[in-house]
Structures are given as C-alpha cells and as structure tokens.
C-alpha cells in the first residue's frame, strides 16, 4: 500500500476517533444535566458502534499488513492468517 493511501487511512481513523471523543463528551454532559436514561443509552450505543467500526478498520489494516508480508508464499499466507486470528482472539 502506498504512503498516500496510508496517510489518508490514518487521517480518516483519527477523524473517526475524534468524532467518538465528541460523542463521549456529549454523553458526559447529558449525564450531568440529568437527561433521561434511555436517551443517554441511545447515545452510548451510537458511540460504541462508532468505536466498533474504528476497531474493525484497524483489524482490516492489520490483516493487510500481515498478508502483505507474506507475498506469494502460501506458507507465509497461512502464517499471516494465523497472526490475524491471534489478533482477533486477543482483541475481538
């Protein structure tokens, strides 16, 4: 993957995380002003889903990196899949 694509992906990830951060600050304010619990729960669900999407993008990035290391080597591809499986087991 070329550097320009990596830079765009990195910038998109940071922007996504900043949006999640803003959502969390909004949830804190909702709690402080005693908004209804269901409204807070709805916003928490939205923030959690946004963070999950960021996580899945990061896992996809990890998969691309691992598979990129293996090249055309079939044995290396199996090792790359095993590495991704370990990551998913650990964090997923």
Secondary structure, DSSP 4 states (H G I P E B T S, - for coil): --HHHHHHHHHHHHHHHHHHHHHHHHHHHHHHTT--HHHHHHHHHHHHHHHHHHHHHHHHHHHHHHHHHHTT-HHHHHHHHHHHHHHHHHH-
